[in-house]
Amino acid sequence: MFAGWNLPISLYINVVILVHLLLGVSVFSSELKVRVRLVDGQVAEETLEADSEQDIITLEFKQRDGTLITFVADFKKEVKIFRTLILGELERGQRQYQVLCFVTRLNHNELISSESMARLRQKNPRAIRSAEERRGMEQLSMGMAVNLSRAGQLSPHLRNVCREAGAAIYTQQADAQHWLDHGVEGATFQPLPQSWEGPGLEDCPSSPGLWQPCVCRYSLRLEWYPCLLRYCHTHAARASPYKCGIRSCSKGFHFRFYVPYRHLCLWDEEDT
Ligand SMILES: *[C@@H]1O[C@H](CO)[C@@H](O)[C@H](O)[C@H]1NC(C)=O
């Protein structure tokens, strides 16, 4: 049913974005600025940086409300880091900004390698892009806090990226268990109270007071990232397929995590 679409779309992508193989030239790092359409129709400029020596990809963009989203994929340590810097409303007694960090395991094939990313060039930087494949929302329950002083064990980039998050560095219990099984020290993680562990811990929007602990929610969406390489075939018989472009994806993440005060979760009331 989609067969009729394959050719025109892949041709279009191949013209717009090319994977240059730059034979004989080593490419260690690169930066790409891509204009992407956000869910509310606004256009944001996304910065994609690849460093193939450190084997990381960094993606960063600012939402219309001023929130800065930074995503780091550390392929060496198989860790991905989400950092969000949320601007506070000073007139409501909030801090100037609040930083949250979420750390989870990076799965294989979630996005293209840092080496391929470093070779990516775009032909038409003014074009406004939407991802070809829109993936759903992944739900993550962040039941563990990560101690910033020990976070270097998970990824050497974590301390730098999450420095300003302080105590607000979260991971899932299953991820923490995986890292513990692979030699990370137990003191790196601290279990957090969970809403099902008894009365008193409610979702923040229904929490009675600003100074009560509660379970906070935060959602974000990576609107555009290269998730797969595309291979093309030459007409020559028995020639092997070659890399000729990328497939772009968009994916949402919904985090739930403990906060010691509802005051630290004030965005989680407007959408209820
Ligand atoms: C985090 O680790 C440091 C260094 O080991 C330790 O001094 C500190 O007390 C820990 N913080 C928490 C909140 O456990």
The ligand as a Tripos MOL2 file, in Angstrom:
@<TRIPOS>MOLECULE
LIG
   14    14     1     0     0
SMALL
NO_CHARGES

@<TRIPOS>ATOM
      1 C1         26.9440   11.6600   47.1030 C.3       1 LIG1
      2 O1         28.2480   11.1230   47.0880 O.3       1 LIG1
      3 C2         29.1810   11.9240   47.7900 C.3       1 LIG1
      4 C3         30.5810   11.3580   47.5120 C.3       1 LIG1
      5 O2         30.6510   10.0070   47.7660 O.3       1 LIG1
      6 C4         28.8090   11.9340   49.2670 C.3       1 LIG1
      7 O3         29.7310   12.7080   49.9960 O.3       1 LIG1
      8 C5         27.4080   12.5240   49.4050 C.3       1 LIG1
      9 O4         26.9810   12.4620   50.7520 O.3       1 LIG1
     10 C6         26.4180   11.7680   48.5200 C.3       1 LIG1
     11 N1         25.1400   12.4940   48.5170 N.am      1 LIG1
     12 C7         23.9860   11.9350   48.8400 C.2       1 LIG1
     13 C8         22.7970   12.8010   48.7780 C.3       1 LIG1
     14 O5         23.8980   10.7750   49.1680 O.2       1 LIG1
@<TRIPOS>BOND
     1     1     2 1
     2     1    10 1
     3     2     3 1
     4     3     4 1
     5     3     6 1
     6     4     5 1
     7     6     7 1
     8     6     8 1
     9     8     9 1
    10     8    10 1
    11    10    11 1
    12    11    12 1
    13    12    13 1
    14    12    14 2
@<TRIPOS>SUBSTRUCTURE
     1 LIG1         1 GROUP 0 **** ****
